[in-house]
Amino acid sequence: NAVLDCAKFSIAGPLQEANSDSIGILLQNGAMAVNCNIFGFFHAVKMDGGNNVLKDSRVVRSGDSNISTEGVGCMVIENVESSYSARFGIEAEHEGDINIYNVKVNANKNDGVRIQSNVECANLENIEAIGNERDGIESNNNRSINIINAKATANDGNGVIIESNVECANL
């Protein structure tokens, strides 16, 4: 499995507006990125299929979602700060599980963390969702969600919203 360690450099691109395909880091098929500072791009980090990991990183100012997931697999986002995206701080919409630990999402244009459509199990622990322009944490059309030790304050919508067809929610 591939590991990208960005400890000695940053990844920066222009802030791309809608309909752009620029990606700062693309993680596929069991890839891991650690110690990354990623600025700009349309998708700063895209996790697309396989069991991928983003860890110990900072993601700022993408033209869409700072971190997004697609495809099928288990995704892990750990010790990450995601802020100032044009849409979502973290947007998960893949088939499989998502594990988000020790994450701060702030000042994003939409939700801080959005778990949407087909996610089998979402585990969120030690999440700080502050000052996003919609909901701090939104879960919609997923099988189960577990939220442990979350702080969701000063968001324009809801702190945490869980809706539509969730079989099991533990807060």
C-alpha positions in Angstrom: 0.0 0.0 0.0 1.3 3.4 -0.9 2.1 6.0 1.7 2.6 9.7 1.0 4.4 11.6 3.8 4.3 15.3 3.2 6.3 16.3 6.3 8.9 18.3 4.3 6.6 20.1 1.9 3.1 21.6 1.3 0.8 20.9 -1.6 -0.7 24.1 -3.0 -2.8 24.9 -6.0 -5.1 27.7 -7.2 -8.5 28.0 -5.7 -10.6 26.3 -8.4 -14.2 27.2 -8.8 -17.1 24.9 -9.9 -16.7 22.4 -12.7 -12.9 22.0 -12.2 -11.2 18.6 -11.9 -8.1 19.7 -10.0 -7.2 17.4 -7.0 -4.5 18.0 -4.5 -4.2 14.4 -3.3 -6.1 11.4 -4.8 -6.1 8.4 -2.5 -7.2 5.1 -4.1 -7.0 1.3 -3.3 -5.5 1.4 0.1 -3.4 4.6 0.0 -2.4 6.7 3.0 -1.4 10.3 3.2 0.2 11.7 6.4 1.6 15.1 7.6 0.1 17.0 4.7 -0.7 20.7 4.4 -3.0 21.1 1.4 -4.2 24.5 0.1 -6.4 25.3 -2.9 -7.6 22.9 -5.7 -11.2 22.0 -6.4 -10.9 18.9 -4.3 -8.1 19.2 -1.9 -8.2 15.5 -0.9 -10.3 12.9 -2.7 -10.6 9.4 -1.4 -11.9 7.2 -4.2 -12.4 3.4 -3.6 -10.4 1.1 -1.4 -9.4 1.4 2.2 -7.8 4.9 2.4 -6.4 6.9 5.2 -5.7 10.7 5.7 -3.9 11.4 8.9 -2.1 14.2 10.8 -3.0 16.8 8.1 -4.4 20.3 7.5 -6.7 21.0 4.5 -7.7 24.6 3.7 -9.6 26.6 1.0 -10.8 24.2 -1.7 -13.3 25.2 -4.4 -15.6 22.3 -3.4 -15.3 20.0 -0.4 -11.9 20.0 1.3 -12.1 16.2 1.8 -14.5 14.0 -0.1 -15.0 10.2 -0.4 -16.5 8.2 -3.3 -16.5 4.5 -4.4 -16.5 1.5 -2.1 -14.4 0.9 0.9 -13.5 1.9 4.5 -12.1 5.5 4.8 -10.3 6.8 7.8 -9.7 10.5 8.6 -7.7 11.1 11.8 -6.1 14.1 13.4 -7.1 16.5 10.6 -8.2 20.2 10.5 -10.4 21.2 7.6 -11.4 24.8 7.1 -12.6 27.5 4.7 -13.9 25.2 1.9 -16.4 26.5 -0.6 -18.7 23.6 0.3 -18.1 21.0 3.0 -15.2 20.4 5.3 -15.6 16.7 5.0 -18.1 15.1 2.6 -18.5 11.3 2.8 -20.7 9.6 0.2 -19.0 6.3 -0.5 -20.4 2.8 0.1 -18.7 1.3 3.2 -17.6 2.7 6.6 -16.2 6.1 7.5 -14.1 6.6 10.7 -13.4 10.2 11.6 -11.3 10.8 14.7 -9.8 13.9 16.3 -11.0 16.3 13.6 -11.7 20.0 13.7 -13.9 21.5 10.9 -14.5 25.2 11.0 -15.6 28.1 8.8 -16.8 26.0 5.8 -19.5 27.4 3.5 -21.9 24.4 4.1 -21.7 21.6 6.6 -18.6 20.9 8.6 -19.0 17.1 8.3 -21.6 15.7 5.9 -22.2 11.9 5.8 -24.5 11.2 3.0 -26.1 8.3 1.1 -25.0 4.7 1.3 -22.5 4.9 4.2 -22.8 1.7 6.1 -21.4 2.8 9.4 -20.1 6.3 10.4 -18.0 6.6 13.5 -17.1 10.1 14.6 -15.1 10.7 17.8 -13.6 13.8 19.2 -15.1 16.1 16.6 -15.2 19.9 16.8 -17.5 21.5 14.2 -17.5 25.3 14.8 -18.7 28.2 12.8 -19.8 26.5 9.6 -22.5 28.2 7.5 -24.9 25.3 7.7 -24.9 22.3 10.0 -21.9 21.3 12.1 -22.5 17.5 11.5 -25.2 16.2 9.1 -26.0 12.5 8.5 -28.5 11.7 5.8 -29.6 8.3 4.4 -27.0 6.2 6.1 -27.4 2.9 8.0 -25.8 3.8 11.3 -23.9 6.7 12.9 -22.0 6.9 16.2 -21.0 10.2 17.5 -18.8 10.4 20.6 -17.5 13.6 22.2 -18.6 16.1 19.6 -18.7 19.9 20.0 -20.8 21.6 17.4 -21.2 25.3 18.1 -22.0 28.6 16.3 -23.2 27.0 13.1 -25.8 28.7 11.0 -28.1 25.6 10.9 -28.0 22.7 13.4 -25.2 21.6 15.6 -26.0 17.9 14.7 -28.7 16.8 12.4 -29.6 13.1 11.7 -32.3 12.5 9.1 -33.8 10.1 6.5 -33.6 6.4 6.9 -30.9 6.1 9.6 -31.4 2.7 11.3 -29.3 3.3 14.3 -27.9 6.6 15.8 -25.8 6.7 19.0 -24.8 10.0 20.4 
